[in-house]
């Protein structure tokens, strides 16, 4: 890569920006699921809680189920959306 090249011209930066945006979207999905289940189901009085495997349903869905779902989404994103990029600088001929 020539020293006079701008950062934006290297296609690796475009790939890195795209993959960073995918990561941010996954984090937002994770937070939305966690927050939605925790405060959506957990805002009732304790006497009205339902339980799954001995845990309150809001905890199970926000901390266990949503974590498993987000891990699955990350695996799928890495497998299908991310692409391998060489870190070696390529010299133009």
C-alpha positions as a Markdown table, in Angstrom:
| # | Residue | x | y | z |
|---|---|---|---|---|
| 1 | Unk | 0.0 | 0.0 | 0.0 |
| 2 | Unk | 1.4 | 3.4 | -1.0 |
| 3 | Unk | 1.9 | 5.9 | 1.8 |
| 4 | Unk | -0.1 | 8.6 | -0.1 |
| 5 | Unk | -3.3 | 6.5 | -0.1 |
| 6 | Unk | -6.1 | 7.8 | 2.0 |
| 7 | Unk | -7.6 | 5.6 | 4.7 |
| 8 | Unk | -11.0 | 5.5 | 3.0 |
| 9 | Unk | -9.6 | 4.1 | -0.3 |
| 10 | Unk | -8.5 | 0.8 | 1.3 |
| 11 | Unk | -11.3 | -1.8 | 0.9 |
| 12 | Unk | -10.4 | -3.3 | 4.3 |
| 13 | Unk | -11.7 | -0.2 | 6.1 |
| 14 | Unk | -15.1 | -0.6 | 4.4 |
| 15 | Unk | -15.2 | -4.2 | 5.5 |
| 16 | Unk | -14.1 | -3.3 | 9.1 |
| 17 | Unk | -16.8 | -0.5 | 9.3 |
| 18 | Unk | -19.5 | -2.9 | 8.0 |
| 19 | Unk | -18.5 | -5.5 | 10.6 |
| 20 | Unk | -18.4 | -3.0 | 13.4 |
| 21 | Unk | -21.9 | -1.8 | 12.5 |
| 22 | Unk | -23.1 | -5.4 | 12.6 |
| 23 | Unk | -21.5 | -5.7 | 16.1 |
| 24 | Unk | -23.2 | -2.6 | 17.3 |
| 25 | Unk | -26.6 | -3.9 | 16.0 |
| 26 | Unk | -26.0 | -7.2 | 17.9 |
| 27 | Unk | -25.3 | -5.2 | 21.1 |
| 28 | Unk | -28.4 | -3.2 | 20.7 |
| 29 | Unk | -30.5 | -6.3 | 20.1 |
| 30 | Unk | -28.9 | -7.9 | 23.2 |
| 31 | Unk | -29.7 | -4.8 | 25.4 |
| 32 | Unk | -33.3 | -4.5 | 24.0 |
| 33 | Unk | -34.0 | -8.1 | 24.8 |
| 34 | Unk | -32.5 | -7.9 | 28.2 |
| 35 | Unk | -34.2 | -4.7 | 29.1 |
| 36 | Unk | -37.5 | -5.6 | 27.6 |
| 37 | Unk | -37.8 | -8.9 | 29.4 |
| 38 | Unk | -36.4 | -7.7 | 32.7 |
| 39 | Unk | -38.5 | -4.6 | 33.1 |
| 40 | Unk | -41.5 | -5.9 | 31.1 |
| 41 | Unk | -42.0 | -9.1 | 33.0 |
| 42 | Unk | -40.3 | -8.1 | 36.2 |
| 43 | Unk | -42.5 | -5.0 | 37.0 |
| 44 | Unk | -45.3 | -7.0 | 38.5 |
| 45 | Unk | -45.6 | -7.7 | 42.2 |
| 46 | Unk | -43.5 | -10.6 | 43.4 |
| 47 | Unk | -46.6 | -12.6 | 44.3 |
| 48 | Unk | -47.7 | -12.6 | 40.6 |
| 49 | Unk | -44.3 | -13.9 | 39.2 |
| 50 | Unk | -44.3 | -17.1 | 37.2 |
| 51 | Unk | -41.3 | -19.4 | 37.5 |
| 52 | Unk | -39.2 | -21.4 | 35.0 |
| 53 | Unk | -36.7 | -23.9 | 36.5 |
| 54 | Unk | -37.0 | -22.2 | 39.9 |
| 55 | Unk | -36.1 | -18.8 | 38.5 |
| 56 | Unk | -38.5 | -15.9 | 37.9 |
| 57 | Unk | -39.7 | -15.9 | 34.3 |
| 58 | Unk | -38.3 | -12.3 | 33.8 |
| 59 | Unk | -34.9 | -13.4 | 34.9 |
| 60 | Unk | -34.9 | -16.6 | 32.8 |
| 61 | Unk | -36.0 | -14.8 | 29.6 |
| 62 | Unk | -33.8 | -11.7 | 30.1 |
| 63 | Unk | -30.6 | -13.4 | 31.3 |
| 64 | Unk | -30.7 | -17.0 | 30.1 |
| 65 | Unk | -32.9 | -17.2 | 26.9 |
| 66 | Unk | -31.8 | -13.9 | 25.4 |
| 67 | Unk | -28.1 | -14.7 | 26.0 |
| 68 | Unk | -28.5 | -18.0 | 24.2 |
| 69 | Unk | -30.4 | -16.2 | 21.4 |
| 70 | Unk | -27.7 | -13.5 | 21.1 |
| 71 | Unk | -24.9 | -16.1 | 21.1 |
| 72 | Unk | -26.7 | -17.9 | 18.2 |
| 73 | Unk | -27.1 | -14.5 | 16.3 |
| 74 | Unk | -23.4 | -13.8 | 16.8 |
| 75 | Unk | -22.4 | -17.2 | 15.5 |
| 76 | Unk | -24.7 | -16.8 | 12.4 |
| 77 | Unk | -23.3 | -13.2 | 11.8 |
| 78 | Unk | -19.7 | -14.4 | 11.9 |
| 79 | Unk | -20.5 | -17.4 | 9.7 |
| 80 | Unk | -22.6 | -15.6 | 7.0 |
| 81 | Unk | -21.9 | -11.8 | 7.3 |
| 82 | Unk | -18.3 | -11.4 | 8.2 |
| 83 | Unk | -15.6 | -12.0 | 5.6 |
| 84 | Unk | -12.0 | -12.9 | 6.0 |
| 85 | Unk | -9.6 | -10.0 | 5.2 |
| 86 | Unk | -5.9 | -10.2 | 4.9 |
| 87 | Unk | -3.9 | -8.0 | 7.3 |
| 88 | Unk | -0.9 | -7.9 | 5.0 |
| 89 | Unk | -0.3 | -4.8 | 3.0 |
| 90 | Unk | -0.6 | -5.4 | -0.7 |
| 91 | Unk | 1.7 | -3.6 | -3.0 |
| 92 | Unk | 0.2 | -2.2 | -6.2 |
| 93 | Unk | 2.0 | -3.0 | -9.4 |
